[in-house]
């Protein structure tokens, strides 16, 4: 999970150089996502009032692309935007690991071969290109 903005937003509002400059910027927030300074366990919390807040990740991405503000996104959702120059990473030293990937199947003495094959495929795919890596 990292912070991104459109080039047009950064040209208009400037690029923050540190976490302390974020409150002066427009923010686009994915509800429940971490922000620099607001991670769990941080005693000095920063107040950010988002211009747009949503629980739908693709809407958040569209809002960031449209130049509404700086927003946090899982990196695997913005790889094409970064390559195309549609989005720019903001505060590249900040990132936050969120979420996990689980493979769940019914407990059985003999797991079906197709389940084992899928598990091996998924592990190998994530080993070579983990979520977030491009």
DRENPA-617653 format. One line per field, with one value per atom (N, C-alpha, C): x, y, z; residue number from 1; atom name. Coordinates in nm, 4 decimals. Each point is the difference from the previous one (the first is absolute). Layout:
# DRENPA-617653
u = X	...
v = Y	...
w = Z	...
mitor = NUM	...
vexti = CA	...
END
This chain:
# DRENPA-617653
u = 0.0856	-0.0856	0.0900	-0.0156	0.0839	-0.0857	0.0596	-0.0723	0.0279	-0.1061	0.0108	-0.0818	0.0362	-0.0761	0.0184	-0.0885	0.0159	0.1037	0.0637	0.0978	-0.0674	-0.1257	-0.0704	-0.0240	-0.0337	-0.0190	0.1315	0.1091	0.1299	0.0474	-0.0278	0.0374	-0.0768	-0.1247	-0.0867	0.0280	0.0199	0.0086	0.1406	0.0925	0.1350	0.0114	0.1218	0.0265	0.0463	-0.0681	0.0447	0.1364	0.0847	0.1340	0.0058	-0.1001	-0.0030	-0.1425	-0.0157	-0.1310	-0.0672	0.0775	-0.0559	-0.0678	0.0274	-0.0623	-0.1346	-0.0347	-0.1250	-0.1263	-0.0113	-0.1229	-0.0299	0.1002	-0.0211	-0.0507	-0.0117	-0.0413	-0.1407	-0.0630	-0.1261	0.0306	-0.0831	0.0226	-0.1210	0.0301	-0.1013	0.0236	-0.1020	0.0207	-0.0829	0.0672	-0.0700	-0.0341	-0.1278	-0.0464	0.0722	0.0587	0.0668	0.1467	0.0494	0.1393	0.0940	0.1236	0.0963	0.0478	0.0353	0.0642	0.1280	0.1002	0.1220	-0.0338	0.0545	-0.0271	-0.1210	-0.0835	-0.1207	0.0019	0.1167	0.0091	-0.0307	-0.0491	-0.0318	0.1260	-0.0119	0.1127	0.0749	-0.0272	0.0656	-0.0661	0.0787	-0.0559	-0.0341	0.0709	-0.0285	-0.0803	-0.1300	-0.0870	-0.0214	-0.0084	-0.0179	-0.1462	-0.0578	-0.1379	-0.0012	-0.0575	-0.0185	-0.1490	-0.0527	-0.1409	-0.0044	-0.0454	0.0008	-0.1022	0.0370	-0.0943	-0.1001	0.0501	-0.0829	0.0354	-0.1017	0.0218	-0.0971	0.0501	-0.0841	0.0481	-0.0892	0.0402	0.0095	0.0061	0.0118	0.1329	0.0946	0.1375	0.0105	-0.0819	0.0092	-0.0501	-0.0959	-0.0429	0.1112	0.0679	0.1131	0.1071	0.0334	0.1013	-0.0440	-0.1250	-0.0507	0.0070	-0.0283	0.0059	0.1435	0.0944	0.1410	0.0435	-0.0369	0.0330	-0.0567	-0.1194	-0.0673	0.0626	0.0986	0.0691	-0.0659	-0.0844	-0.0704	0.0939	0.1001	0.0928	0.0946	0.0705	0.0947	-0.0774	0.0232	-0.0719	0.0860	-0.0377	0.0697	-0.0660	0.0826	-0.0495	0.0926	-0.0545	0.0878	0.0785	0.1275	0.0848	-0.0371	-0.0596	-0.0330	-0.1127	-0.0732	-0.1074	0.0460	0.1216	0.0434	0.1215	0.0428	0.1190	-0.0098	-0.1133	-0.0174	-0.0035	-0.0617	-0.0052	0.1389	0.0827	0.1368	0.0801	-0.0135	0.0726	-0.0427	-0.1289	-0.0526	0.0211	0.0410	0.0172	-0.1287	-0.1083	-0.1288	0.0056	0.0717	0.0174	0.1481	0.0295	0.1364	0.0003	0.1033	0.0100	0.0420	-0.0661	0.0265	0.0614	0.0943	0.0710	0.0500	0.0936	0.0428	0.0624	0.0376	0.0569	-0.1077	-0.1267	-0.1090	-0.0754	-0.0196	-0.0886	-0.0522	-0.1063	-0.0606	-0.0497	0.0395	-0.0495	-0.1381	-0.0950	-0.1343	-0.0497	-0.0789	-0.0643	0.0918	-0.0616	0.0694	-0.0741	0.0661	-0.0618	-0.0084	-0.1189	-0.0214	-0.0604	0.0419	-0.0625	-0.0719	-0.1315	-0.0815	-0.0733	0.0046	-0.0744	-0.0443	-0.1033	-0.0474	0.1110	0.0030	0.0988	-0.0364	0.0940	-0.0193	0.1304	-0.0145	0.1201	0.0767	-0.0725	0.0621	-0.0544	0.0819	-0.0401	-0.0014	-0.1051	-0.0057	0.1212	0.0477	0.1195	-0.0180	-0.1187	-0.0199	0.0177	-0.0361	0.0189	0.1489	0.0714	0.1444	0.0701	-0.0427	0.0604	-0.0227	-0.1222	-0.0279	0.0848	0.0121	0.0801	0.1450	0.0552	0.1386	0.0152	-0.0975	0.0020	-0.0044	-0.0898	-0.0146	0.1267	0.0567	0.1230	0.1132	0.0134	0.1064	-0.0200	-0.1234	-0.0281	0.0323	-0.0372	0.0269	0.1491	0.0689	0.1444	0.0725	-0.0431	0.0674	-0.0516	-0.1232	-0.0591	-0.1010	0.0477	-0.0931	-0.0953	-0.1181	-0.0936	0.0721	-0.0063	0.0695	0.1269	0.0580	0.1208	-0.0426	0.0748	-0.0348	0.1118
v = -0.1157	0.1157	0.1216	0.0870	0.1182	0.1191	0.1179	0.1219	0.0404	0.0473	0.0378	0.1263	0.0689	0.1169	0.0108	0.0752	0.0246	0.1105	0.0009	0.1045	0.1370	0.0061	0.1285	0.0537	-0.0880	0.0445	0.0528	-0.0737	0.0405	0.1310	0.0216	0.1258	0.1168	-0.0240	0.1034	0.0259	-0.1069	0.0124	-0.0170	-0.0478	-0.0267	-0.1409	-0.0478	-0.1347	0.0072	-0.0669	0.0025	-0.0679	0.0579	-0.0568	-0.0882	0.0108	-0.0804	-0.0203	-0.0924	-0.0336	0.1225	0.0872	0.1182	0.0969	-0.0091	0.0891	-0.0526	-0.1237	-0.0579	0.0754	0.0505	0.0705	0.1221	0.0547	0.1156	-0.0415	-0.1296	-0.0507	-0.0577	-0.0052	-0.0704	-0.1499	-0.0752	-0.1440	-0.0780	-0.1140	-0.0959	-0.1236	-0.0440	-0.1057	-0.1239	-0.1145	-0.1279	-0.0278	-0.0085	-0.0139	-0.1139	0.0333	-0.0999	-0.0227	0.0657	-0.0201	0.0859	-0.0417	0.0767	0.1245	0.1029	0.1194	0.0207	0.0623	0.0278	0.0769	-0.0431	0.0643	-0.0549	-0.0801	-0.0530	-0.1513	-0.0597	-0.1454	-0.0420	-0.1197	-0.0543	0.0027	0.0473	0.0035	0.1328	0.0875	0.1297	0.0918	0.0545	0.0824	0.1417	0.0517	0.1345	-0.0151	0.0096	-0.0192	0.1328	-0.0083	0.1172	0.0048	0.1192	0.0139	0.0375	-0.0873	0.0263	-0.0081	0.1033	0.0004	-0.0243	-0.1190	-0.0299	0.0829	0.0383	0.0680	-0.1020	-0.1217	-0.1105	-0.1215	-0.0744	-0.1245	-0.1045	-0.1204	-0.1059	-0.1349	-0.0970	-0.1367	-0.0821	0.0684	-0.0674	0.0418	-0.0935	0.0291	0.0569	-0.0464	0.0503	0.1443	0.0375	0.1389	0.0879	-0.0492	0.0737	0.0210	-0.1052	0.0117	0.1015	-0.0045	0.0952	0.1428	0.0183	0.1333	0.0525	-0.0864	0.0404	0.0338	-0.0837	0.0261	0.1344	0.0347	0.1235	0.1246	-0.0173	0.1145	0.0586	-0.0766	0.0503	0.0149	-0.0868	0.0111	-0.1176	-0.0075	-0.1086	-0.1122	-0.1229	-0.1122	-0.1230	-0.0856	-0.1258	-0.1120	-0.0852	-0.1126	-0.1196	-0.1202	-0.1164	0.0100	-0.0265	0.0212	-0.0875	-0.1166	-0.0862	0.0582	0.0993	0.0621	0.1189	0.0473	0.1208	-0.0221	-0.1227	-0.0272	0.0561	-0.0204	0.0514	0.1524	0.0608	0.1463	0.0595	-0.0659	0.0482	-0.0098	-0.1127	-0.0199	0.1010	0.0350	0.0943	0.1457	0.0221	0.1362	0.0659	-0.0768	0.0527	0.0360	-0.0812	0.0254	0.0064	0.0733	0.0168	-0.0411	-0.0710	-0.0371	0.1219	0.0187	0.1113	-0.0566	0.0689	-0.0434	-0.1442	-0.0234	-0.1362	-0.0767	0.0676	-0.0723	-0.0613	0.0412	-0.0521	-0.1091	-0.1101	-0.1059	-0.0742	-0.0723	-0.0723	-0.1342	-0.1063	-0.1324	-0.0187	-0.0351	-0.0291	-0.1274	-0.0724	-0.1176	-0.1202	-0.1098	-0.1275	-0.0800	-0.0991	-0.0906	-0.1364	-0.0584	-0.1302	-0.0951	-0.1221	-0.1044	-0.0908	-0.0047	-0.0756	-0.1105	-0.1196	-0.1123	-0.0904	-0.0804	-0.0885	-0.0957	-0.0260	-0.0940	-0.1414	-0.0645	-0.1383	-0.0744	-0.1285	-0.0820	0.0038	-0.0094	0.0054	0.1210	0.1004	0.1218	-0.0310	0.0401	-0.0261	0.0590	-0.0676	0.0424	0.1399	0.0326	0.1320	0.1116	-0.0259	0.0996	0.0166	-0.1112	0.0046	0.0688	-0.0292	0.0628	0.1508	0.0425	0.1432	0.0658	-0.0637	0.0536	0.0173	-0.0987	0.0092	0.1121	0.0131	0.1065	0.1377	0.0170	0.1290	0.0368	-0.0945	0.0261	0.0379	-0.0722	0.0294	0.1366	0.0322	0.1306	0.1129	-0.0123	0.1039	0.0071	-0.1099	-0.0007	0.0845	-0.0086	0.0715	0.1425	0.0245	0.1318	0.0237	0.0331	0.0189	0.1151	-0.0050	0.1107	0.1276	0.0963	0.1242	0.0153	-0.1094	0.0092	0.0023	0.0669	0.0083	-0.0575
w = 0.0000	0.0000	0.0000	-0.1008	-0.0137	-0.0408	0.0003	-0.0344	-0.1443	-0.0694	-0.1400	-0.0256	-0.1082	-0.0457	-0.1501	-0.0628	-0.1433	-0.0181	-0.1158	-0.0308	0.0005	-0.0458	-0.0029	0.1414	0.0941	0.1381	0.0565	-0.0209	0.0549	-0.0631	-0.1287	-0.0654	0.0610	0.0354	0.0564	0.1484	0.0778	0.1458	0.0552	-0.0831	0.0479	0.0548	0.0088	0.0494	0.1446	0.0911	0.1395	0.0132	0.0831	0.0216	0.1236	0.0827	0.1219	0.0477	0.0926	0.0542	0.0615	0.0621	0.0652	-0.0946	-0.1300	-0.0977	-0.0518	0.0313	-0.0507	0.0421	0.1235	0.0364	-0.0869	-0.0674	-0.0874	-0.1385	-0.0246	-0.1309	0.0045	-0.1185	-0.0155	0.0053	0.0668	0.0139	-0.0507	-0.0566	-0.0429	0.0848	0.0714	0.0986	-0.0301	0.0059	-0.0001	0.1454	0.0300	0.1384	0.0723	0.1132	0.0828	-0.0340	-0.1037	-0.0408	0.0856	0.0133	0.0793	-0.0747	0.0764	-0.0539	0.0783	-0.0595	0.0763	0.1264	0.1091	0.1277	0.0715	-0.0686	0.0623	0.0124	-0.0184	0.0120	0.1427	0.0144	0.1313	0.0866	0.1220	0.0923	-0.0003	-0.0950	-0.0062	0.1027	0.0920	0.1066	-0.0470	-0.1005	-0.0528	-0.1282	0.0126	-0.1165	-0.0716	-0.1306	-0.0835	-0.0454	-0.0008	-0.0448	-0.1472	-0.0814	-0.1421	-0.0298	-0.0615	-0.0378	-0.1500	-0.0404	-0.1437	-0.0760	-0.1214	-0.0895	-0.0541	-0.0246	-0.0471	0.0843	0.0428	0.0726	-0.0535	-0.0205	-0.0550	0.0496	-0.0058	0.0309	-0.1280	-0.1149	-0.1286	-0.0634	-0.0062	-0.0402	-0.1412	-0.0937	-0.1368	-0.0099	0.0850	0.0059	0.0564	0.1016	0.0579	-0.1073	-0.0738	-0.1054	-0.1060	-0.0428	-0.0990	0.0535	0.1275	0.0605	0.0030	0.0321	0.0003	-0.1425	-0.0964	-0.1414	-0.0466	0.0489	-0.0419	0.0612	0.0876	0.0578	0.1223	0.0657	0.1182	0.1192	0.0115	0.1116	0.0067	0.1110	0.0265	0.0676	-0.0438	0.0589	0.0121	0.0910	0.0214	-0.0776	-0.0578	-0.0797	0.0182	-0.0126	-0.0090	-0.1313	0.0049	-0.1169	-0.1183	0.0234	-0.1136	-0.0849	0.0509	-0.0772	-0.0842	0.0198	-0.0703	-0.0892	-0.0179	-0.0812	-0.1399	-0.0662	-0.1356	-0.0014	0.1019	0.0089	0.0189	0.0811	0.0199	-0.1291	-0.0694	-0.1258	-0.1057	-0.0007	-0.0988	0.0416	0.1252	0.0480	0.0453	0.0073	0.0453	0.1481	0.0775	0.1428	0.0338	0.1066	0.0494	0.1463	0.0407	0.1415	0.0815	0.1123	0.0907	0.1279	0.0569	0.1215	-0.0163	-0.0912	-0.0311	0.1162	0.1063	0.1147	0.0885	-0.0210	0.0826	-0.0749	0.0669	-0.0487	0.1211	-0.0208	0.1119	-0.0513	0.0675	-0.0361	0.0605	-0.0861	0.0498	-0.0660	0.0715	-0.0557	-0.0112	-0.0285	-0.0171	-0.1059	-0.0512	-0.0962	0.0673	-0.0003	0.0601	-0.1032	0.0022	-0.0807	0.0988	-0.0109	0.0948	-0.0743	0.0560	-0.0571	0.1139	-0.0224	0.1066	0.0445	0.1284	0.0532	-0.0441	-0.0624	-0.0450	0.0177	0.0147	0.0104	-0.1325	-0.1104	-0.1322	-0.0757	-0.0138	-0.0713	-0.1495	-0.0709	-0.1445	-0.0718	-0.0999	-0.0740	-0.0608	-0.0463	-0.0603	0.1036	0.1264	0.1063	0.0274	0.0101	0.0216	-0.1165	-0.1241	-0.1179	0.0017	0.0359	0.0079	0.1085	0.1139	0.1096	-0.0443	-0.0668	-0.0472	-0.1023	-0.0901	-0.1004	0.0659	0.0966	0.0679	0.0764	0.0721	0.0761	-0.0947	-0.1093	-0.0967	-0.0650	-0.0350	-0.0615	0.0961	0.1261	0.0985	0.0348	-0.0099	0.0271	-0.1054	-0.1260	-0.1089	-0.0187	0.0366	-0.0168	0.1100	0.1212	0.1109	-0.0280	0.0627	-0.0131	0.0403	-0.0838	0.0284	-0.0783	-0.0445	-0.0818	-0.1460	-0.0812	-0.1418	-0.0799
mitor = 1	1	1	2	2	2	3	3	3	4	4	4	5	5	5	6	6	6	7	7	7	8	8	8	9	9	9	10	10	10	11	11	11	12	12	12	13	13	13	14	14	14	15	15	15	16	16	16	17	17	17	18	18	18	19	19	19	20	20	20	21	21	21	22	22	22	23	23	23	24	24	24	25	25	25	26	26	26	27	27	27	28	28	28	29	29	29	30	30	30	31	31	31	32	32	32	33	33	33	34	34	34	35	35	35	36	36	36	37	37	37	38	38	38	39	39	39	40	40	40	41	41	41	42	42	42	43	43	43	44	44	44	45	45	45	46	46	46	47	47	47	48	48	48	49	49	49	50	50	50	51	51	51	52	52	52	53	53	53	54	54	54	55	55	55	56	56	56	57	57	57	58	58	58	59	59	59	60	60	60	61	61	61	62	62	62	63	63	63	64	64	64	65	65	65	66	66	66	67	67	67	68	68	68	69	69	69	70	70	70	71	71	71	72	72	72	73	73	73	74	74	74	75	75	75	76	76	76	77	77	77	78	78	78	79	79	79	80	80	80	81	81	81	82	82	82	83	83	83	84	84	84	85	85	85	86	86	86	87	87	87	88	88	88	89	89	89	90	90	90	91	91	91	92	92	92	93	93	93	94	94	94	95	95	95	96	96	96	97	97	97	98	98	98	99	99	99	100	100	100	101	101	101	102	102	102	103	103	103	104	104	104	105	105	105	106	106	106	107	107	107	108	108	108	109	109	109	110	110	110	111	111	111	112	112	112	113	113	113	114	114	114	115	115	115	116	116	116	117	117	117	118	118	118	119	119	119	120	120	120	121	121	121	122	122	122	123	123	123	124	124	124	125	125	125	126	126	126	127	127	127	128	128	128	129	129	129	130	130	130	131	131	131	132	132	132	133	133	133	134	134	134
vexti = N	CA	C	N	CA	C	N	CA	C	N	CA	C	N	CA	C	N	CA	C	N	CA	C	N	CA	C	N	CA	C	N	CA	C	N	CA	C	N	CA	C	N	CA	C	N	CA	C	N	CA	C	N	CA	C	N	CA	C	N	CA	C	N	CA	C	N	CA	C	N	CA	C	N	CA	C	N	CA	C	N	CA	C	N	CA	C	N	CA	C	N	CA	C	N	CA	C	N	CA	C	N	CA	C	N	CA	C	N	CA	C	N	CA	C	N	CA	C	N	CA	C	N	CA	C	N	CA	C	N	CA	C	N	CA	C	N	CA	C	N	CA	C	N	CA	C	N	CA	C	N	CA	C	N	CA	C	N	CA	C	N	CA	C	N	CA	C	N	CA	C	N	CA	C	N	CA	C	N	CA	C	N	CA	C	N	CA	C	N	CA	C	N	CA	C	N	CA	C	N	CA	C	N	CA	C	N	CA	C	N	CA	C	N	CA	C	N	CA	C	N	CA	C	N	CA	C	N	CA	C	N	CA	C	N	CA	C	N	CA	C	N	CA	C	N	CA	C	N	CA	C	N	CA	C	N	CA	C	N	CA	C	N	CA	C	N	CA	C	N	CA	C	N	CA	C	N	CA	C	N	CA	C	N	CA	C	N	CA	C	N	CA	C	N	CA	C	N	CA	C	N	CA	C	N	CA	C	N	CA	C	N	CA	C	N	CA	C	N	CA	C	N	CA	C	N	CA	C	N	CA	C	N	CA	C	N	CA	C	N	CA	C	N	CA	C	N	CA	C	N	CA	C	N	CA	C	N	CA	C	N	CA	C	N	CA	C	N	CA	C	N	CA	C	N	CA	C	N	CA	C	N	CA	C	N	CA	C	N	CA	C	N	CA	C	N	CA	C	N	CA	C	N	CA	C	N	CA	C	N	CA	C	N	CA	C	N	CA	C	N	CA	C	N	CA	C	N	CA	C	N	CA	C	N	CA	C	N	CA	C	N	CA	C	N	CA	C	N	CA	C	N	CA	C	N	CA	C	N	CA	C	N	CA	C	N	CA	C
END
